[in-house]
Amino acid sequence: MEQEHPANSSSRTGDFTTLRSAYDAVVIGGGPAGTTVSGLLAQQGHDVLLLERDRFPRFKIGESLIPATVGVLRRLGIVERMEASTFPKKYSVQFFSGSGKASSPFYFGETEPPEQSQTWQVLRSEFDTLMFDNARDLGVHAHQGVGVKEVLFDGDRAVGVRADFEGESREIRSRVVVDATGQRALMSRQLKLRTTDPNLRQASIFTHFQGAVRDEGIDEGATLILQTASKKSWFWFIPLPDNVASVGVVGGIDHLIRGREGSPQEIFDQELSQCPGLVPRVEGARQLMPAQVLNEFSYMTRQGAGDGWVMAGDAFGFLDPMYSTGVLLALRSGEMVADTVDAALKDDDLSRARLETFTPRLMAGMSAFRKLVYAFYHPEFSFGRFLQAFPEHRIPVVKILVGDVFDRDFSALYRDLDSMVDLPSEGSQAGPTDSGSSQTASSAA
Ligand SMILES: Cc1cc2nc3c(=O)[nH]c(=O)nc-3n(C[C@H](O)[C@H](O)[C@H](O)COP(=O)(O)OP(=O)(O)OC[C@H]3O[C@@H](n4cnc5c(N)ncnc54)[C@H](O)[C@@H]3O)c2cc1C
């Protein structure tokens, strides 16, 4: 479903006269990951083609940024435009128990210097358009409305893509192909590399409200995470421009969808009525769109790169919406992929061994988030109790909430988390599945 927005330059499509038959890199998918990879590669002088299936602006869920995005946004040259935008400023995250009791907010400024102590809540239709236009400004050959049908291989080596250019199927060659197709995970499906995490079989139902009650002052743009009384689900509350708030519920797929009577809207309303921290904020507000559903969005790839190809963002893997890490991981993995591909193109070594050098660093950062996600879903875990028992871990917890997870050692935090609640082991990922996420609202993915 699309939100109403004035047409802007990025909706220019259909002009393929400058399209060539070969590029240094073809990037598939113009979301945050694809625009980061392509923009940074173009900055380095590479010849990059970016192909996006949809036409922007389009609706997208995933609206809360975390502060560690700022370094990549700065490299891309868009921090000033973010600062000049109407996106609400976010300084903190606050958690509410199933009885409605609030934790004290986790302010990013507790651990971060001023330039990284604040971030933004973004309307994705606008943010993604800004990122796409910026990639084009950086010299990327960028097209919308062009769906890539398959990655082309010569033996084991990716050599380009076949895409649908407004009804005309064309083959484009490239030295490297970057899959940034988000939850579509084109290459994971094509090569059957997708694995799901049995500990995170979640679903979400979400909508937007206008006129919901938000806090004041520095807390006005805070993300709120509110548990329901049953602790079987939780809500996010994300303030957006124009007094709109994004509100969504996340819970186990068995609890929220399977074996549950009623429409998505009815289930959303039932869950909302069980969330005492949220009801007073939305009861006088106007719902702006029908509740939408996304299922089974947590998964990983078993291989992040191969000869001539590499993945970034959700195409590589997605954890869980709990700590708003998706865009951060899209930007940071996009940056890692761009730096790896830049050096590989310069050395003319696009082998799997060379291209997958970034993956251990990315996986270690994702693992820091995953442990905290597992803890949150444990029925006996509460941040309040944990930090009362281990006050020395407040700073590492804020570091994770900020997204400052790369190249850090969180082993003492994990050890004490494990001593309080028995966390599932990360190795317990299920075998490969290539069926992918079942989205009942595919336009939202
Ligand atoms: C319920 C829920 C709530 C979330 N909340 C948050 C949040 O608050 N904060 C946060 O940071 N993240 C959140 N996320 C995650 C976030 O939305 C994603 O992690 C983020 O959008 C990933 O960026 P990406 O560029 O990898 O993928 P996407 O943003 O999905 O971009 C991929 C692009 O590829 C295009 N594409 C797909 N297939 C093709 C093809 N064959 N050819 C050409 N183009 C193609 C798509 O049209 C899309 O534009 C949430 C996710 C869910 C499920």
Ligand as a Chemical Component Dictionary entry (heavy atoms), coordinates in Angstrom:
data_LIG
# 
_chem_comp.id                   LIG 
_chem_comp.type                 NON-POLYMER 
_chem_comp.pdbx_formal_charge   0 
_chem_comp.three_letter_code    LIG 
# 
loop_
_chem_comp_atom.comp_id 
_chem_comp_atom.atom_id 
_chem_comp_atom.alt_atom_id 
_chem_comp_atom.type_symbol 
_chem_comp_atom.charge 
_chem_comp_atom.model_Cartn_x 
_chem_comp_atom.model_Cartn_y 
_chem_comp_atom.model_Cartn_z 
_chem_comp_atom.pdbx_ordinal 
LIG C1  C1  C 0 7.510  -5.866 11.526 1  
LIG C2  C2  C 0 8.829  -5.201 11.228 2  
LIG C3  C3  C 0 9.173  -4.005 11.871 3  
LIG C4  C4  C 0 10.409 -3.409 11.603 4  
LIG N1  N1  N 0 10.767 -2.269 12.278 5  
LIG C5  C5  C 0 11.993 -1.737 12.083 6  
LIG C6  C6  C 0 12.403 -0.556 12.766 7  
LIG O1  O1  O 0 11.666 0.030  13.549 8  
LIG N2  N2  N 0 13.643 -0.084 12.520 9  
LIG C7  C7  C 0 14.504 -0.683 11.643 10 
LIG O2  O2  O 0 15.638 -0.223 11.474 11 
LIG N3  N3  N 0 14.120 -1.778 10.957 12 
LIG C8  C8  C 0 12.907 -2.306 11.142 13 
LIG N4  N4  N 0 12.523 -3.385 10.418 14 
LIG C9  C9  C 0 13.444 -3.942 9.418  15 
LIG C10 C10 C 0 13.689 -3.029 8.223  16 
LIG O3  O3  O 0 12.477 -2.677 7.602  17 
LIG C11 C11 C 0 14.596 -3.752 7.230  18 
LIG O4  O4  O 0 15.621 -4.401 7.941  19 
LIG C12 C12 C 0 15.233 -2.814 6.210  20 
LIG O5  O5  O 0 14.258 -2.245 5.370  21 
LIG C13 C13 C 0 16.243 -3.594 5.359  22 
LIG O6  O6  O 0 16.729 -2.806 4.301  23 
LIG P1  P1  P 0 17.157 -3.537 2.944  24 
LIG O7  O7  O 0 17.652 -2.477 2.047  25 
LIG O8  O8  O 0 18.022 -4.686 3.241  26 
LIG O9  O9  O 0 15.819 -4.154 2.391  27 
LIG P2  P2  P 0 14.487 -3.402 1.891  28 
LIG O10 O10 O 0 14.316 -2.140 2.618  29 
LIG O11 O11 O 0 13.409 -4.411 1.975  30 
LIG O12 O12 O 0 14.803 -3.053 0.391  31 
LIG C14 C14 C 0 14.881 -4.072 -0.569 32 
LIG C15 C15 C 0 14.436 -3.513 -1.901 33 
LIG O13 O13 O 0 14.659 -4.495 -2.911 34 
LIG C16 C16 C 0 13.596 -4.414 -3.850 35 
LIG N5  N5  N 0 13.541 -5.702 -4.556 36 
LIG C17 C17 C 0 13.125 -6.894 -4.070 37 
LIG N6  N6  N 0 13.218 -7.840 -5.013 38 
LIG C18 C18 C 0 13.696 -7.236 -6.111 39 
LIG C19 C19 C 0 14.007 -7.688 -7.436 40 
LIG N7  N7  N 0 13.856 -8.965 -7.787 41 
LIG N8  N8  N 0 14.478 -6.791 -8.343 42 
LIG C20 C20 C 0 14.647 -5.483 -8.001 43 
LIG N9  N9  N 0 14.362 -5.003 -6.762 44 
LIG C21 C21 C 0 13.902 -5.869 -5.836 45 
LIG C22 C22 C 0 12.373 -4.142 -2.989 46 
LIG O14 O14 O 0 11.344 -3.556 -3.756 47 
LIG C23 C23 C 0 12.945 -3.192 -1.922 48 
LIG O15 O15 O 0 12.757 -1.830 -2.269 49 
LIG C24 C24 C 0 11.293 -4.001 10.663 50 
LIG C25 C25 C 0 10.939 -5.172 10.021 51 
LIG C26 C26 C 0 9.727  -5.781 10.289 52 
LIG C27 C27 C 0 9.379  -7.075 9.601  53 
# 
loop_
_chem_comp_bond.comp_id 
_chem_comp_bond.atom_id_1 
_chem_comp_bond.atom_id_2 
_chem_comp_bond.value_order 
_chem_comp_bond.pdbx_ordinal 
LIG C1  C2  SING 1  
LIG C2  C3  SING 2  
LIG C2  C26 DOUB 3  
LIG C3  C4  DOUB 4  
LIG C4  N1  SING 5  
LIG C4  C24 SING 6  
LIG N1  C5  DOUB 7  
LIG C5  C6  SING 8  
LIG C5  C8  SING 9  
LIG C6  O1  DOUB 10 
LIG C6  N2  SING 11 
LIG N2  C7  SING 12 
LIG C7  O2  DOUB 13 
LIG C7  N3  SING 14 
LIG N3  C8  DOUB 15 
LIG C8  N4  SING 16 
LIG N4  C9  SING 17 
LIG N4  C24 SING 18 
LIG C9  C10 SING 19 
LIG C10 O3  SING 20 
LIG C10 C11 SING 21 
LIG C11 O4  SING 22 
LIG C11 C12 SING 23 
LIG C12 O5  SING 24 
LIG C12 C13 SING 25 
LIG C13 O6  SING 26 
LIG O6  P1  SING 27 
LIG P1  O7  DOUB 28 
LIG P1  O8  SING 29 
LIG P1  O9  SING 30 
LIG O9  P2  SING 31 
LIG P2  O10 DOUB 32 
LIG P2  O11 SING 33 
LIG P2  O12 SING 34 
LIG O12 C14 SING 35 
LIG C14 C15 SING 36 
LIG C15 O13 SING 37 
LIG C15 C23 SING 38 
LIG O13 C16 SING 39 
LIG C16 N5  SING 40 
LIG C16 C22 SING 41 
LIG N5  C17 SING 42 
LIG N5  C21 SING 43 
LIG C17 N6  DOUB 44 
LIG N6  C18 SING 45 
LIG C18 C19 SING 46 
LIG C18 C21 DOUB 47 
LIG C19 N7  SING 48 
LIG C19 N8  DOUB 49 
LIG N8  C20 SING 50 
LIG C20 N9  DOUB 51 
LIG N9  C21 SING 52 
LIG C22 O14 SING 53 
LIG C22 C23 SING 54 
LIG C23 O15 SING 55 
LIG C24 C25 DOUB 56 
LIG C25 C26 SING 57 
LIG C26 C27 SING 58 
# 
